[in-house]
Amino acid sequence: MTQLTMKHLRYFEALARHRHFGRAAEASAISQPALSLQIKELEDILGAPLAERGPRQIRLTALGEDVALRAREVLRSVDELAALARASTGPLSGRLRLGIIPTIAPYYLPQLIRRLGADFPDLDLRPREAVTQRLVRDLAEGQLDLALVALPVSEPSLIELPLFDEEFLLVRPLSDAARPVPSLSDLAAMPLLLLEEGHCFRDQAIAACKLPRTPAGEIMEGSSLSTLVQMVGAGIGVTLIPEMAAGVEARSAPVAVQRLPSPSPGRTIGLVWRRTNPLADRLADLARSLTPPAAPLPQAIVSA
């Protein structure tokens, strides 16, 4: 009789996560027939079906949902055991799965990769970009080791370590550069461009500027800061961007980037990881060695 193996659990967990044999096989770096064979073996071992096969996606049975949950717990424990062994042998090494939110990744990740490559040459960094909600879920499920996000996350199972603070800056058409900078209360009535729902930067910008949940002047939702800045350059509104993005985004459109009146809104950037991660102390040391992004601000920035 075939024995249950870690390979069975890893492949079934991938299927449970993707709910699709093709995508699960691609994520597992094997062929779809090979993945199907492993799932069939697992069902034979357990003596019951784990998934209902459909033409476009699969649906887990009740047993399949329970097995997927247990499989994640087992795989996470095994990965943490391997991490514990690595931690006892010297500097950080091996695979490190880092999540990072979209409003940080393009501006900070290149510098971060260079820094970690220099300080930890044996570290195999695997970055993944996603919104905060997805990163927190992947941390809980053991799909990530740590994540670079805007704090607070306020998840009891996670450790939060602040790294640095940054301001939110106002982006207006270049033709408005000489006009007085509006107050925070004035922004609610202006033609405003914001990131779409699901991005924490949208929520933080709304909260920091004391705007209503759906600002009266909001005229567009975008999926990226680049899109919002380009639309401002086209003259259809104003937007807010984090300071680390200003040096990149303001060069690509005819816009003025301006500081808002004091006290200016902003956010705290930091790392989060599971409390049960055996590398927790080492990750804290790694985090404290990181510096804020050193991106030059555009000359278009003027003070309020």
Secondary structure as UniProt FT lines:
FT   HELIX           6..18
FT   HELIX           21..28
FT   HELIX           32..46
FT   STRAND          51..53
FT   STRAND          58..60
FT   HELIX           62..87
FT   TURN            88..89
FT   STRAND          94..100
FT   TURN            102..104
FT   HELIX           105..119
FT   TURN            121..122
FT   STRAND          123..129
FT   HELIX           132..140
FT   TURN            141..142
FT   STRAND          146..151
FT   TURN            156..157
FT   STRAND          158..173
FT   HELIX           174..176
FT   TURN            177..178
FT   HELIX           184..187
FT   TURN            188..189
FT   STRAND          192..195
FT   TURN            197..198
FT   HELIX           200..208
FT   TURN            209..210
FT   TURN            216..217
FT   STRAND          218..222
FT   HELIX           225..233
FT   TURN            234..235
FT   STRAND          238..242
FT   HELIX           243..249
FT   HELIX           250..252
FT   STRAND          255..259
FT   STRAND          266..274
FT   TURN            275..276
FT   TURN            278..279
FT   HELIX           280..288
FT   TURN            299..300
//
